[in-house]
């Protein structure tokens, strides 16, 4: 389990690094994941039957009851055991079984204490909230996490496109990309080198669109 945890932590760290994470975020994400994966390991049942009973008791302890683990296992790239551990961690953070945007922002801001992560967390929350009902359920969480950690390149691109397509009209405009880039820089705070100038986000967006047009 420790090797599997380190592997997943490494993938999330790599993902955070590639998307513009600030200094110190790597350690925070890894620690958070370890807490998430290990929060219930000290009470491991001695038999398969006890494990199943414990899982059912946990699933019935919240107001939102997630789909059967078998169904989630078929829909994601997580094993049943991984889903059980993820669920315990999710329930520990969100006892109601769902997380609203304010709580999501509060949790996410702990990864980036040196900056303001609220705007980027808003965009990220909307990407996880696939049915747009104002809350992220355990199903929403693991479906998105499965893509980000173990999805194909195409699946990850589709997920990223959905993140940047703020108004969900099927297109990414310069202004939408600029809003996302600005929110990432705000999240990074002062942990950038060299120090970013005010016009830097728009310059990066222009470079991206020019490169994309040339590529076509």
C-alpha positions as CSV (number, residue, x, y, z in Angstrom):
1,X,0.0,0.0,0.0
2,X,2.9,2.4,0.8
3,X,4.4,1.9,-2.7
4,X,1.0,2.4,-4.3
5,X,0.5,5.6,-2.2
6,X,3.9,6.9,-3.1
7,X,3.2,6.3,-6.8
8,X,-0.2,8.1,-6.7
9,X,1.4,11.0,-4.7
10,X,4.1,11.3,-7.3
11,X,1.6,11.5,-10.1
12,X,-0.4,14.2,-8.4
13,X,2.8,16.1,-7.6
14,X,3.8,15.9,-11.2
15,X,0.4,17.1,-12.3
16,X,0.5,20.0,-9.9
17,X,4.0,21.0,-11.1
18,X,3.0,20.9,-14.7
19,X,-0.1,23.1,-14.1
20,X,1.8,25.9,-12.4
21,X,1.9,24.9,-8.8
22,X,3.8,27.2,-6.5
23,X,6.8,26.4,-4.2
24,X,5.7,24.4,-1.2
25,X,2.6,22.9,-2.9
26,X,4.3,19.6,-3.7
27,X,4.9,18.9,-0.1
28,X,1.3,20.0,0.8
29,X,-0.3,17.8,-1.8
30,X,1.7,14.8,-0.9
31,X,0.9,15.2,2.8
32,X,-2.7,15.7,2.1
33,X,-2.9,12.6,-0.1
34,X,-1.2,10.5,2.6
35,X,-3.7,11.7,5.1
36,X,-6.5,10.9,2.7
37,X,-5.2,7.4,2.0
38,X,-4.1,6.5,5.5
39,X,-6.8,8.0,7.6
40,X,-8.5,4.7,8.3
41,X,-5.5,2.3,7.9
42,X,-5.0,2.0,11.7
43,X,-8.4,0.1,12.1
44,X,-7.9,-2.5,9.4
45,X,-10.4,-5.4,9.9
46,X,-9.1,-8.9,10.2
47,X,-11.4,-10.6,7.7
48,X,-13.0,-9.8,4.4
49,X,-16.4,-10.0,6.0
50,X,-15.6,-7.5,8.6
51,X,-14.1,-5.2,6.0
52,X,-17.3,-5.4,4.0
53,X,-19.5,-4.7,7.0
54,X,-17.4,-1.7,8.0
55,X,-17.6,-0.3,4.5
56,X,-21.4,-0.6,4.4
57,X,-21.6,1.1,7.8
58,X,-19.5,4.0,6.6
59,X,-21.5,4.3,3.4
60,X,-24.8,4.5,5.4
61,X,-23.4,7.1,7.8
62,X,-23.7,10.1,5.4
63,X,-26.7,11.9,3.9
64,X,-25.5,11.4,0.4
65,X,-25.1,7.7,-0.4
66,X,-22.6,7.1,-3.2
67,X,-23.1,4.6,-6.0
68,X,-22.2,1.0,-5.4
69,X,-18.4,0.5,-5.3
70,X,-18.7,-2.1,-8.1
71,X,-20.2,0.5,-10.4
72,X,-17.6,3.1,-9.5
73,X,-14.9,0.5,-10.0
74,X,-16.2,-0.2,-13.5
75,X,-16.4,3.5,-14.3
76,X,-13.0,4.5,-13.0
77,X,-9.4,3.1,-13.0
78,X,-9.4,2.6,-9.2
79,X,-9.6,-0.8,-7.5
80,X,-12.3,-1.5,-5.0
81,X,-9.8,-1.2,-2.1
82,X,-8.6,2.1,-3.4
83,X,-12.2,3.4,-3.7
84,X,-12.8,2.3,-0.1
85,X,-9.8,4.2,1.1
86,X,-10.6,7.3,-1.0
87,X,-14.2,7.2,0.3
88,X,-13.1,7.1,3.9
89,X,-10.8,10.1,3.3
90,X,-13.6,12.0,1.5
91,X,-16.1,11.3,4.3
92,X,-13.5,12.5,6.8
93,X,-13.2,15.8,5.1
94,X,-16.9,16.0,4.0
95,X,-19.1,14.1,6.5
96,X,-22.3,15.1,4.5
97,X,-21.0,13.1,1.5
98,X,-20.9,16.2,-0.7
99,X,-18.7,19.3,-0.7
100,X,-19.9,22.8,-1.6
101,X,-17.8,25.4,-3.3
102,X,-16.9,27.3,-0.1
103,X,-15.6,24.1,1.5
104,X,-13.8,23.1,-1.6
105,X,-12.0,26.5,-1.7
106,X,-11.1,26.2,2.0
107,X,-9.5,22.8,1.4
108,X,-7.7,23.8,-1.8
109,X,-6.3,27.0,-0.3
110,X,-4.3,24.9,2.2
111,X,-2.2,23.7,-0.8
112,X,-1.2,27.3,-1.6
113,X,-1.0,29.3,1.6
114,X,1.4,31.8,-0.1
115,X,-1.2,33.0,-2.6
116,X,-4.9,33.4,-3.3
117,X,-6.3,30.2,-4.7
118,X,-10.0,31.1,-4.4
119,X,-10.5,32.0,-8.1
120,X,-8.7,28.9,-9.5
121,X,-10.5,26.7,-6.9
122,X,-13.8,28.2,-8.3
123,X,-12.9,27.1,-11.8
124,X,-11.6,23.7,-10.6
125,X,-14.8,23.2,-8.6
126,X,-16.9,23.8,-11.7
127,X,-14.8,21.3,-13.6
128,X,-15.5,18.6,-11.0
129,X,-19.2,19.6,-10.6
130,X,-20.1,17.9,-13.9
131,X,-23.9,18.0,-13.3
132,X,-23.7,21.7,-12.3
133,X,-25.8,21.4,-9.1
134,X,-23.5,23.4,-6.9
135,X,-21.9,20.5,-5.1
136,X,-19.2,17.8,-5.7
137,X,-20.2,14.3,-4.7
138,X,-17.9,11.4,-4.1
139,X,-18.7,10.1,-7.5
140,X,-17.8,13.5,-9.1
141,X,-14.6,13.5,-7.1
142,X,-13.3,10.0,-8.1
143,X,-14.4,10.3,-11.7
144,X,-12.3,13.4,-12.1
145,X,-9.4,12.1,-10.1
146,X,-9.4,8.9,-12.2
147,X,-9.0,10.9,-15.3
148,X,-6.3,13.2,-13.9
149,X,-4.2,10.4,-12.4
150,X,-4.8,7.5,-14.8
151,X,-6.7,8.8,-17.8
152,X,-5.5,8.6,-21.4
153,X,-3.9,11.7,-23.0
154,X,-7.2,12.4,-24.8
155,X,-9.2,12.1,-21.6
156,X,-6.9,14.5,-19.8
157,X,-7.1,16.9,-22.7
158,X,-10.9,16.8,-22.7
159,X,-10.9,17.4,-19.0
160,X,-8.5,20.3,-19.3
161,X,-10.6,21.8,-22.1
162,X,-13.7,21.6,-19.9
163,X,-11.7,23.5,-17.2
164,X,-10.7,26.3,-19.6
165,X,-14.1,26.5,-21.3
166,X,-15.6,28.6,-18.5
167,X,-19.0,29.2,-20.1
168,X,-19.2,25.7,-21.4
169,X,-20.1,26.8,-25.0
170,X,-17.6,24.4,-26.6
171,X,-14.9,27.0,-27.3
172,X,-12.0,28.5,-25.4
173,X,-11.6,32.2,-25.9
174,X,-8.6,34.3,-25.2
175,X,-10.4,36.0,-22.3
176,X,-11.3,32.6,-20.8
177,X,-7.8,31.4,-21.0
178,X,-6.6,34.7,-19.5
179,X,-8.9,34.3,-16.6
180,X,-7.5,30.9,-15.9
181,X,-3.9,32.0,-16.3
182,X,-4.4,35.0,-14.0
183,X,-6.0,32.7,-11.3
184,X,-3.0,30.4,-11.5
185,X,-0.6,33.3,-11.0
186,X,-2.7,34.6,-8.1
187,X,-2.5,31.1,-6.6
188,X,1.3,31.1,-6.9
189,X,1.6,34.3,-5.1
190,X,5.1,35.5,-4.6
191,X,6.6,32.1,-5.3
192,X,7.6,32.8,-8.9
193,X,11.0,33.5,-10.5
194,X,11.5,35.8,-12.2
195,X,8.8,38.0,-10.6
196,X,5.9,38.2,-12.9
197,X,4.9,41.5,-14.5
198,X,1.2,42.6,-14.7
199,X,1.1,42.0,-18.5
200,X,2.7,38.6,-18.3
201,X,-0.5,36.5,-18.3
202,X,-1.9,38.2,-21.4
203,X,1.5,37.8,-23.2
204,X,1.4,34.0,-22.4
205,X,-2.1,33.7,-23.8
206,X,-1.1,35.6,-27.0
207,X,1.9,33.3,-27.5
208,X,-0.3,30.2,-27.0
209,X,-2.9,31.3,-29.5
210,X,-0.3,32.3,-32.1
211,X,1.4,29.0,-31.7
212,X,-1.9,27.2,-32.1
213,X,-2.8,29.1,-35.3
214,X,0.6,28.4,-36.8
215,X,0.2,24.7,-35.9
216,X,-3.0,24.6,-38.0
